[in-house]
Structure formats: C-alpha cells, structure tokens
Amino acid sequence: MAKKSAQITVQKNRELAIEQALSQIEKQHGKGSIMRLGSSERKFDVRTISSGAL
C-alpha cells in the first residue's frame, strides 16, 4: 500500500511541475503559446487553398 501511495505522490508532483512550467511559459510568451494535443478548443480559423500536391 505504501508503494502505491508513493506512486500517487510522484504523479501529483509531476503534474504540479508541468502546470507550473506551462504557467511560466504562458506568462513569458503569452496565452496560446502552448497548445495541448487533443484539446477540443479551436483557437484559429485558418483558410486554406487545396493545391492538389498531397
């Protein structure tokens, strides 16, 4: 049981470190500088023209 508790603590510490790093990056470089993969938010509407090359 102690091993599982230690793993949970390590996981929480990692999540906290990631959140702090993201917060610092957004403070220095502005909101939207980091985009999480899989987030359902769409920040930009980009118009495209199909070239047929792909």
C-alpha positions in Angstrom: 0.0 0.0 0.0 2.9 2.4 0.8 4.3 1.8 -2.7 1.0 2.8 -4.3 0.8 5.9 -2.1 4.4 6.9 -3.2 3.5 6.4 -6.8 0.4 8.7 -6.4 2.6 11.3 -4.7 5.2 11.2 -7.5 2.4 11.5 -10.1 0.9 14.5 -8.4 4.4 16.2 -8.1 4.9 15.6 -11.9 1.5 17.1 -12.7 2.2 20.1 -10.5 5.6 20.7 -12.1 4.0 20.5 -15.6 1.3 23.0 -14.6 4.0 25.4 -13.1 6.1 25.1 -16.3 3.1 25.8 -18.5 2.1 28.8 -16.3 5.6 30.2 -16.6 5.7 29.8 -20.4 2.3 31.5 -20.8 3.5 34.3 -18.5 6.7 34.9 -20.6 5.4 34.2 -24.1 1.6 34.9 -23.9 -1.5 32.8 -23.8 -1.8 30.3 -26.6 2.0 29.7 -26.8 1.4 26.1 -25.7 -1.4 24.1 -27.2 -2.3 20.7 -25.8 -2.9 17.9 -28.2 -6.4 16.6 -28.2 -8.0 19.7 -26.7 -11.3 20.4 -28.3 -10.8 24.2 -28.4 -10.0 25.7 -31.7 -8.0 28.9 -31.4 -7.6 29.9 -35.0 -9.7 29.7 -38.1 -7.2 29.2 -40.9 -8.3 29.5 -44.5 -6.6 27.1 -46.9 -6.3 26.5 -50.7 -6.0 23.0 -51.9 -3.0 22.7 -54.2 -3.6 19.0 -55.0 0.1 18.3 -54.3 -0.6 15.9 -51.4 
